[in-house]
């Protein structure tokens, strides 16, 4: 036996309930969580500290503390220290386990 269209139950939303509003809430909620994570994921990382050529050459390079140096636009050098050379006594301004760059200096012309 077939039901008449007027007898079939219709899916209606109750008054005051908008399903689009719930979806929008969850989208904004997920966006807020994502932005919160992006902001605080860099919170523990330290920014590179400025140094000069003299300290770089006499303290870091002469002692073999340097892992690599990146030159940026022939104006700035970013210094990465070897992970085993970073310790609280010698470089107190660097957090242990920081991936780097640890120092930078301006290249003179």
Secondary structure as UniProt FT lines:
FT   HELIX           5..7
FT   TURN            15..16
FT   HELIX           19..41
FT   TURN            42..44
FT   STRAND          49..50
FT   HELIX           53..55
FT   HELIX           56..61
FT   TURN            62..64
FT   STRAND          66..72
FT   TURN            73..75
FT   STRAND          76..81
FT   HELIX           83..85
FT   TURN            88..90
FT   TURN            92..93
FT   TURN            96..97
FT   STRAND          103..106
//
